[in-house]
Amino acid sequence: MSFSIGIVGLPNVGKSTLFKALTKKQVDASNYPFCTIEPNVVVVAVPDTRLDALSKIHQSQKTIYTTIEFVDIAGLVKGASQGEGLGNKFLSNIREVDAILQVVRRFNDPNVTHVHGEINPQSDREVINLELIMADLETINKALEKVNSQIKGPHDKEIDKLKTVLDKIKDTLENNQLASEVDLNEDERFSIKSYSLLTIKPMLYVYNVDEDELDDKAVDGLTICAKLESELAELEGDDLQEYMNELEIKDTGLNKLIKESYQILNLITFLTSGPQESRAWTIEKGSSAPQAAGKIHTDFEEGFIRAEVIDWQDLLNAGGEVQAKEKGLIRLEGKEYIVQDGDVMVFRFAN
């Protein structure tokens, strides 16, 4: 299963600089079959120190990280929902992603003009969100036209339920609120999934700040200096660590961004580890053990018997799988077990 994050923002907010920095962290596509990387798409590895530690203790020949796809989408301008700028092309691209990463300018640079003439993060957010809202409102209105015509004749009761959901969303959008603010149950969410609403997608705000403002916290997102990240992305190994020590930062903003993007999709990681390979696997939070097994191979899910499970830290503290078994730290779990983030798993299944 592939997960994608669309990077959006007004012109001149540092979106392209951030994307170029991400391309430096692009994974080797040869490790990920059927992965075609287009010019505006980059697939990056999700940093995971747990996997690094397990790979080291088992002396794994290969270490394979879970990945996430970032899509650089053309700069959004006011009026995009009415066709301004790239208009519909922009909106069609963003409908295909699983979540939205909104880059908002907070840095000052007289050489980089602001599209609206002043640095105003709140106003920029409102412009982008309003365009998304207007586009969704058009989608909902078209859907309601069709539903209302169906209601006039013989119809399934599910149509009545759908109309109720659409009306709730329309009221919310008309009040300039995102569709994600509507309280919907699982069935209601499923009923509108085909509309690919923009404002119902998870959204992460990333404030592009000056380097001396990196310590400033954002209550509703991340602060990152895209210019600095592009410099850090050029370095590796000791050079990177030395520069980070000089700047007194523990982790790059890019790594934090990748991890946070992974989190807003409501994903967790389970791990497999041994001499041949240590690997991270992506599953949705709340997945059962058989569903996790199915990520490795469909046969594993169909023939699932049980799973050997241990928390990664317990395995690490024990010194390896053999020692963990001797200490009775590895437990057996059945079909009802809900996988936890950081579980190290071995699956038993019937052939």
Buried (B, 14 or more C-beta within 10 A) or exposed (E): EEBBBBBBBBBBBBBBBBBBBBBBBBBEEEEBEEBEBEEEBBBBBBBBEBBEBBBEBBEBEEBBBBBBBBBBBBBBBBEBBEEEBBBEEBBEBBBEBBBBBBBBBBBEEEEEEBBBEEBBBEEBBEBBBBBBBBBBBBBBEEBBEEBEEBEEEEEEEEBEEBBEBBEBBBEBBEEEBBBBEBEBEEEBEEBBEEBBBBBBBBBBBBBBBBEEBBEEEBEEBBBBBBBBBBEBBEBEEEEBEEBBEEEEBEEBBBBBBBBBBBBBBEBBBBBBBBEEBBBBBBBBEEBBBBBBBBBBEEEBBEBBBBBBBBBBEBBBEBEBBEEBEEEEBBEEBEBEBEBEBBBBBBBEBEE
